[in-house]
Amino acid sequence: KLAECDDMQDYINETHITISAKDVAGGILDQSTLISQSGWKQEKNQYINTITFSGEANYKLEITCPDLATNTYISERPDCFTVDRTAPTNLDISYSTGVFETILEAVTFGFYNAKAQVTVTAQDSISGITSISYSYVKAAGVSNINAESINQTVSDSNIELSGKGRIATAKFEIASGALTDDSQFNGNVEFTATDRTGLSNSLRGANRLVVDNISPTIEVAYNAPVQEVEGTSYYDESVVMTLTINEANFFPEDVEVLVTKDGATPYEATPIWEGNHTDIHVGNLTLSEDGDYTIAINYTDKSNNSMETYNSDLLVVDTVIEEPVITINGDSESGRAYKGEVIPKVSFEDINFE
């Protein structure tokens, strides 16, 4: 900035250059570390002082300059400008409390069955934050039912300033619209804070968010029995049960399969799940031992959406039939002659006698 006074050297001392340097909160900064001056130099009838504003601050510059006739020039209005070479700092993302939080494969997951509230903050001590934009980006390989939203701008009216203008806070929801079948979410949040000099900084949240209010559904199928009688299915081989579950945010450990055999205490069985799918998940369970079985399947996803409980009819596995025992007159011997009457008897044991 050039301050010019067309006057004699004797009057240079009467020229006053008033400079203030403040942060965004109005705090006064030490000018000795921010500003340097060349000192006055004469070029014909002009006296020039070059001032270098190298430090980051909000500056105000005013000049008062007299002439030999004691006329005084006073700046009609101060020159105000900002030097800020530092992008916003201390970016942070926080989330409302979900229904469940866990660490899976070294990633922290937060599960929600209602909209997740996200709060982002950033700090700029010199020019202040003027703009915040955000995205929620779905993770790779997840179901297409999960929506995403890119580069949404937070309006100025929704940016809250604190710390005397140093800290900017914005809040938004995921999903941003009504929570419907096509607005679920599974992914990460990122945002960008921009200060008044156009410098910006971005942060991607480490937490993985799952917003899901759709209950899982199930279909169960079996290999064909040899016959069905009054709701009971009879097998002369193993029963092979196939579970098909429709759930976008599926974790197999959440599926509970309870098997009751011959009326004893139910035990938990683990299906063998086929590959990795996004929405449809297929598992198989085999029952090989002879016995009378019933199966109950419960499933609540990690966002606390419950599937309607599945209960099977009676399943009978019977692969063994004993050889009959034949007696004659109560004697198991054969090849004899009898003088009186001959009474043959056939007996056998089988749990599923017909």
Protein Blocks (a to p, Z undefined) as FASTA:
>chain_A
ZZdddddfklmmmpccddddddfkopacdfklmbccebjadehjaccdddddfbgcdddd
ddddddfkopacddfbacdddddfbdcehiacdddddfbdcdeehiacdddfbdcddddd
dddfknopabdcddddddehiafkbccdehiacdfklpcceehhmaccddddddfbdcdf
klcccdddddddddfkopacddddfbdcdddfbdcdddddddddfbdcehiacdfbdcdd
ddddddfbdcfklpccdddeehiacdddddddehjdfklccdddddfbgcdddddddddd
fkopacdddddddddddfbdcdddddeehiabehiacfbdcddddddddfkbZZ
